[in-house]
Amino acid sequence: MKQINVAAAVIIKDDQILAGQREGGRLGSGAWELPGGKIQAGEDPRVSLQRELAEELGSNSIIGERVLPTVVHQYPWGEVHMQVFYARLTNHQLKTNAHTELRWGTPNELAELNWLPAARPVLAKLAEVDLAHIQIENPAQFYTHQVEYYETDRMGISHHSNYIRWMEESRTRFFAAIGWDYGQLEQTGIISPVVSVNCRYKQSTTFGDQVDIKLTVKHLDRVKLTLGYEMTCEGSLVCLGESEHCFTKDGRLLRIDRELPELYQTLAKFPA
Ligand SMILES: Nc1nc2c([nH]c(=O)n2[C@H]2C[C@H](O)[C@@H](COP(=O)(O)OP(=O)(O)OP(=O)(O)O)O2)c(=O)[nH]1
């Protein structure tokens, strides 16, 4: 059966979430859904979700953590694998580009609507959650890596060396997202060598797994930056990583607080 990968959002405003009624002409039209849509091959699900929310609702969004493990449901048109994330919208004047109606309500109030079946386990999960206290952290901190076939070993599990690369992938994206793109930094002659890395493996992953990496600043002093990486797969912890860095120019160690004060202040906003 055809697999359809979908990213959907639990969009939060106080203790309410947003539901949309699928408009005519779409599969399952008339039923209610969490806004979202298909993930393109190889795409980061958070990127897909931001695109879909912009298309459907006409708003930018901040995507937070996963709500629950991937929901799998079989329809006559294929097997839907739906990844669900908390989100906040930056614009509150919403468009109805894909829905006949949008409705805000608590999960309890909305439970009586005629939902697409794959959304039901999400509503059940939300009944246990205090939505008003969900933190949607800075999206720069989140990166999802989908395990490639070539990253697995003879036992079919991800080789341990890959986790160090995934740490780097999340780090370069983090620096770009906070305005300190590595490429641009190097053009100014500044480089940031890795002083040490540390990985504590908790559980194995395998081909196709979505590894969510949350990056935090564990320690920052005048010359040294320590980043932490919490890797989870479907909500289970798979690896805890750490990397230490310094910043140099022309072979000279830089004082981050004095010579890169803006970077220092920005990094201080992402404590572990
Ligand atoms: N967005 C969303 N999709 C859901 C939910 N529950 C559920 O079964 N689905 C299914 C319906 C669809 O088969 C699939 C989503 O694909 P889609 O057709 O909406 O994706 P799209 O917006 O990218 O595409 P399209 O309608 O423009 O063709 O996931 C839900 O709560 N939200």
The ligand as a MOL file (V3000), in Angstrom:
LIG
                    3D

  0  0  0     0  0            999 V3000
M  V30 BEGIN CTAB
M  V30 COUNTS 32 34 0 0 0
M  V30 BEGIN ATOM
M  V30 1 N -3.2560 17.6680 7.4850 0
M  V30 2 C -3.8380 16.5770 7.9840 0
M  V30 3 N -3.9390 15.4460 7.2400 0
M  V30 4 C -4.5470 14.3910 7.8030 0
M  V30 5 C -5.0610 14.4330 9.1150 0
M  V30 6 N -5.6000 13.2300 9.4120 0
M  V30 7 C -5.4550 12.4540 8.3230 0
M  V30 8 O -5.8310 11.3100 8.1940 0
M  V30 9 N -4.8010 13.1490 7.3220 0
M  V30 10 C -4.5060 12.5970 6.0160 0
M  V30 11 C -5.4410 13.0550 4.9280 0
M  V30 12 C -4.5460 12.9910 3.6980 0
M  V30 13 O -4.5710 11.6570 3.1830 0
M  V30 14 C -3.2020 13.2920 4.2410 0
M  V30 15 C -2.8330 14.7420 4.1210 0
M  V30 16 O -2.6080 15.0450 2.8230 0
M  V30 17 P -3.2540 16.3210 2.0840 0
M  V30 18 O -3.9390 15.7900 0.9000 0
M  V30 19 O -4.0080 17.1610 3.0320 0
M  V30 20 O -1.9250 17.0360 1.7140 0
M  V30 21 P -1.7040 18.3380 0.8940 0
M  V30 22 O -2.4340 19.4620 1.5720 0
M  V30 23 O -0.1920 18.4190 0.7820 0
M  V30 24 O -2.3030 17.9570 -0.5200 0
M  V30 25 P -3.6060 18.3610 -1.3450 0
M  V30 26 O -4.8100 18.3450 -0.4310 0
M  V30 27 O -3.2890 19.6910 -1.8860 0
M  V30 28 O -3.6330 17.2310 -2.3230 0
M  V30 29 O -3.2250 12.9600 5.6220 0
M  V30 30 C -4.9590 15.6270 9.8660 0
M  V30 31 O -5.3870 15.7480 10.9920 0
M  V30 32 N -4.3270 16.6660 9.2550 0
M  V30 END ATOM
M  V30 BEGIN BOND
M  V30 1 1 1 2
M  V30 2 2 2 3
M  V30 3 1 2 32
M  V30 4 1 3 4
M  V30 5 2 4 5
M  V30 6 1 4 9
M  V30 7 1 5 6
M  V30 8 1 5 30
M  V30 9 1 6 7
M  V30 10 2 7 8
M  V30 11 1 7 9
M  V30 12 1 9 10
M  V30 13 1 10 11
M  V30 14 1 10 29
M  V30 15 1 11 12
M  V30 16 1 12 13
M  V30 17 1 12 14
M  V30 18 1 14 15
M  V30 19 1 14 29
M  V30 20 1 15 16
M  V30 21 1 16 17
M  V30 22 2 17 18
M  V30 23 1 17 19
M  V30 24 1 17 20
M  V30 25 1 20 21
M  V30 26 2 21 22
M  V30 27 1 21 23
M  V30 28 1 21 24
M  V30 29 1 24 25
M  V30 30 2 25 26
M  V30 31 1 25 27
M  V30 32 1 25 28
M  V30 33 2 30 31
M  V30 34 1 30 32
M  V30 END BOND
M  V30 END CTAB
M  END
